[in-house]
Amino acid sequence: MPSPFIEEIRRDMRLRGYAIKTEKTYLHWIRRYIYFTDRRHPAETGANEVREFLTHLAADKKVAINTQKIALNALVFLYTKFLNIDLGDLNFTLATKQRHLPSVLSPIEVQRVLSHLEGRNKLIIQLLYGSGLRVNEALRLRVNDIDFELMTITVHDGKGRKDRTTLLSTSLITPLKAHIDQALLTLKIDNEKGLGPSLPTALAKKYPNAYRTAGWAYLFPASGYSANPYDGTLCRHHLHDSVVRKFLAIAVRQAGMTRKKISSHTFRHSFATHLLQNGADIRTVQELLGHNDISTTQIYTHILGSHYAGTASPLDRLGSR
């Protein structure tokens, strides 16, 4: 039986409009923290216990720094937003992580993978590479997020709960319009059954017939119906990211590229790297990717070696001697 306290936190997060994925992640770390403190109520613990837990993750569990940051974010939400308790300066041990350069494909390698995909599957990967989207950003796209006049894609509630716009490749106009027609056909069939796409709770309450509006149709709807996690109503959600992992793995094997680690995120990395390679300004790339800190975007200059611009290897200076 679910803990009443955890369910209360869940309800609070839904009132604040947090994504289901964020909700699950935060609740996971809050549970782990509660078990770490011998199941004491968080109101009875505080900064000292949080500091010990975060240090435990780094020193004993050897988690990556990003994992530790997620745990920290979950506990900051728990205390500052849910319990209204100020944690102050935690001064905990930071997890350490060596910098790993992301895997990037050459334009020819991107084309090799795409050549083993077709239809919907090919379009998803083309959007990841052509617009620098994260996989879930692509799968959550709705018809009204595509602007063929401005040639832009609007990403709503991306990482960090931010909205942004990014490029729409002109080569995708025809296949995207054809795919939208298919998505609207799915919407029509659903509407005839009194069903439609999953919608934000506040929107569904304010506009009860919004599920019939073409603009709210998902570009990549799931094959079946499911219960809306917010209110339990039957609806059609977007495609699950596990579908992308499966068909991409097959395409990579068929392309004979098993020596390189390739995931859906590889195409976002390739988008950024190829833009910089072609002379794009790094701050423009930062904006298109939705990075808060330009240092995150600068990792791609290390892939290019552009931070060594004008520096020649001493071996080259030997000439033919």
ROVO-790552 format. One line per 8 residues: number of its first residue (from 1); their letters; for each residue x, y, z of C-alpha. Coordinates in steps of 0.001 Angstrom, whole numbers. Layout:
<nodes>
NUM = A = X/Y/Z; ...
</nodes>
This chain:
<nodes>
1 = MPSPFIEE = 0/0/0; 1457/3419/-995; 2676/5643/1818; 198/8482/2553; 3166/10859/2849; 4548/9884/-571; 1074/10185/-2106; 759/13666/-604
9 = IRRDMRLR = 4041/14667/-2245; 2836/13170/-5530; -356/15248/-5422; 1654/18388/-4668; 3943/17772/-7647; 959/17281/-9945; -589/20522/-8750; 2685/22240/-9634
17 = GYAIKTEK = 2636/20665/-13115; 5742/18493/-12833; 6261/15916/-15576; 5424/12308/-14720; 9037/11302/-15394; 10300/13949/-12944; 7691/12868/-10419; 8850/9237/-10538
25 = TYLHWIRR = 12512/10220/-10273; 12019/12588/-7328; 9852/10117/-5421; 12490/7420/-5948; 15188/9563/-4307; 12891/10762/-1531; 12110/7129/-657; 15815/6247/-662
33 = YIYFTDRR = 16527/9188/1605; 13785/8155/4044; 15167/4602/4205; 18675/6042/4726; 17411/7944/7778; 15863/4767/9255; 12400/5742/8009; 12230/8901/10049
41 = HPAETGAN = 9792/11526/8818; 11695/14162/6782; 10212/16898/8994; 12236/15352/11849; 15464/15430/9837; 17173/18222/7950; 20396/19607/6548; 22687/17250/8490
49 = EVREFLTH = 20894/14114/7245; 20675/15444/3680; 24400/16204/3741; 25161/12699/5029; 22952/11104/2386; 24518/13021/-510; 28003/12280/811; 27022/8604/1182
57 = LAADKKVA = 25987/8516/-2487; 29354/9918/-3553; 31694/8180/-1121; 30011/4788/-659; 27786/4271/-3693; 30229/5958/-6124; 27378/7512/-8102; 28056/9850/-11019
65 = INTQKIAL = 27895/13568/-10344; 24703/13944/-12401; 23002/11235/-10329; 23969/13040/-7155; 22588/16298/-8583; 19242/14635/-9318; 19076/13318/-5743; 19886/16821/-4479
73 = NALVFLYT = 17143/18362/-6630; 14631/15849/-5276; 15512/16650/-1664; 15547/20404/-2270; 12017/20052/-3645; 10994/17966/-623; 12265/20450/1928; 12001/23900/364
81 = KFLNIDLG = 8810/23494/-1681; 6843/20761/55; 7858/21107/3725; 8866/24811/3540; 12113/24100/5402; 15299/25960/4451; 18267/23578/4180; 20880/26329/4090
89 = DLNFTLAT = 24433/25591/2919; 24760/21801/2758; 28515/21649/2064; 28428/17957/1091; 31037/15825/-682; 30683/16136/-4433; 30692/13051/-6606; 33566/13007/-9059
97 = KQRHLPSV = 33290/12175/-12699; 35880/12246/-15427; 34846/14163/-18495; 33692/11830/-21238; 33361/13208/-24728; 29999/12301/-26276; 29846/9910/-29192; 29343/11755/-32474
105 = LSPIEVQR = 28663/10479/-35986; 29991/11930/-39206; 27397/13115/-41775; 28105/9966/-43798; 27509/7764/-40734; 24231/9568/-40003; 23135/8842/-43563; 24121/5189/-43211
113 = VLSHLEGR = 21849/4766/-40199; 18989/6677/-41862; 19256/4463/-44936; 18118/1526/-42789; 15038/3357/-41493; 11794/4381/-43143; 8484/6108/-42435; 7786/7185/-38872
121 = NKLIIQLL = 11018/5717/-37494; 13171/7577/-40001; 11323/10839/-39331; 11976/10610/-35580; 15731/10216/-36062; 15740/12961/-38699; 14163/15310/-36147; 16761/14394/-33522
129 = YGSGLRVN = 19593/15132/-35936; 17973/17962/-37897; 16690/19925/-34900; 18881/18784/-31988; 15967/17345/-30023; 16147/14965/-27108; 14187/11793/-27847; 11354/12587/-25436
137 = EALRLRVN = 11139/16131/-26776; 10560/14685/-30239; 8014/12135/-29050; 6038/14763/-27126; 5669/17041/-30157; 2146/18021/-31094; 852/19331/-34415; 762/22943/-33210
145 = DIDFELMT = 4476/22778/-32265; 5452/22758/-35947; 5582/26122/-37737; 6090/25689/-41473; 6009/29468/-42042; 8882/30281/-39666; 10483/26839/-40164; 10753/26293/-36428
153 = ITVHDGKG = 9845/23656/-33863; 8688/24706/-30404; 9739/22460/-27549; 7470/22781/-24520; 8536/21829/-21016; 11962/20582/-22044; 14750/19752/-19619; 14606/22169/-16704
161 = RKDRTTLL = 10917/22771/-17525; 11905/25303/-20191; 10338/26129/-23554; 12497/26870/-26576; 12389/26998/-30361; 14778/25241/-32685; 15350/24724/-36405; 13078/22788/-38733
169 = STSLITPL = 14908/21263/-41684; 13422/22200/-45069; 14026/18610/-46203; 11387/17473/-43694; 8526/19658/-44937; 6996/17042/-47254; 7411/13939/-45029; 6328/15893/-41943
177 = KAHIDQAL = 3146/17189/-43601; 2301/13653/-44741; 2923/12338/-41228; 737/15059/-39710; -2091/13900/-41990; -1714/10400/-40524; -1664/11773/-36969; -4870/13722/-37655
185 = LTLKIDNE = -6492/10597/-39080; -5688/8812/-35805; -7181/11758/-33923; -10368/11549/-36003; -10765/7830/-35276; -10206/8453/-31561; -12654/11355/-31498; -15351/9170/-33006
193 = KGLGPSLP = -14953/6986/-29890; -15035/10000/-27590; -11299/9725/-26967; -8237/11793/-27802; -4622/12558/-26855; -3526/12967/-23245; -3631/16620/-22240; -2280/18740/-19384
201 = TALAKKYP = -4795/18503/-16535; -5434/22256/-16281; -6039/22515/-20031; -8425/19558/-20082; -10477/21165/-17283; -10544/24621/-18859; -11252/23367/-22378; -13120/20038/-22129
209 = NAYRTAGW = -13209/19637/-25931; -9512/20413/-26499; -8883/16728/-27208; -10812/17208/-30463; -8540/20061/-31615; -6065/19151/-34374; -3261/21191/-32845; -3162/19012/-29719
217 = AYLFPASG = -2717/15753/-31623; 622/14040/-30993; 2880/13714/-34017; 3895/10258/-32825; 871/8734/-31075; 1117/5399/-29287; -426/2360/-30940; -3015/1889/-28188
225 = YSANPYDG = -4848/3604/-25361; -3797/3996/-21750; -5096/5576/-18557; -4124/9196/-18038; -1878/9158/-14917; -3403/12434/-13725; -7106/11627/-13779; -7409/7996/-14909
233 = TLCRHHLH = -9346/8808/-18090; -8693/6687/-21178; -6588/8470/-23788; -3864/7988/-26385; -419/8990/-25166; 2656/9577/-27322; 5020/6815/-28426; 7264/5424/-25657
241 = DSVVRKFL = 11013/6018/-25969; 11685/2267/-25669; 10229/1922/-29181; 12947/4247/-30491; 15708/2352/-28683; 14578/-910/-30269; 14290/207/-33883; 17473/2294/-33673
249 = AIAVRQAG = 19476/-672/-32347; 18315/-2747/-35319; 19211/16/-37815; 22672/445/-36275; 23361/-3297/-36588; 22134/-3349/-40171; 24400/-385/-40958; 27367/-2371/-39599
257 = MTRKKISS = 28246/336/-37053; 28443/-1756/-33895; 31939/-541/-32972; 30616/2882/-32026; 28236/3520/-29124; 25129/4969/-30737; 21933/6003/-28952; 19164/8431/-29801
265 = HTFRHSFA = 21145/11162/-27996; 24057/10629/-30384; 22080/12430/-33091; 21604/15482/-30843; 25354/15499/-30185; 25986/15208/-33919; 23588/18103/-34621; 25574/20412/-32327
273 = THLLQNGA = 28982/19258/-33536; 28127/19610/-37224; 26645/23091/-36705; 29871/24257/-35041; 31903/22503/-37731; 30033/24507/-40346; 30748/27830/-38640; 27689/28355/-36418
281 = DIRTVQEL = 28166/30635/-33401; 28466/28674/-30154; 25843/30822/-28414; 23380/30102/-31205; 24018/26375/-30740; 23595/26806/-26974; 20169/28405/-27535; 19054/25734/-30010
289 = LGHNDIST = 20035/22960/-27586; 18468/24701/-24587; 21620/24637/-22445; 21643/26932/-19397; 25425/27089/-19233; 27597/27646/-22279; 30254/25385/-20744; 27886/22482/-21473
297 = TQIYTHIL = 27846/23457/-25151; 31624/23919/-25217; 32132/20171/-24867; 31481/19979/-28610; 34489/22212/-29343; 36618/19512/-27710; 35203/16945/-30111; 36142/19210/-33029
305 = GSHYAGTA = 39497/20128/-31556; 38624/23763/-32314; 39979/24830/-28908; 43392/23935/-30375; 42882/26262/-33359; 46202/27386/-34843; 48190/24853/-32836; 50222/22432/-34943
313 = SPLDRLGS = 51740/19189/-33745; 55535/19519/-33249; 55934/16413/-35426; 54529/18353/-38399; 57313/20920/-38006; 59940/18275/-38708; 58798/18083/-42322; 60426/15267/-44285
321 = R = 63604/15236/-42222
</nodes>
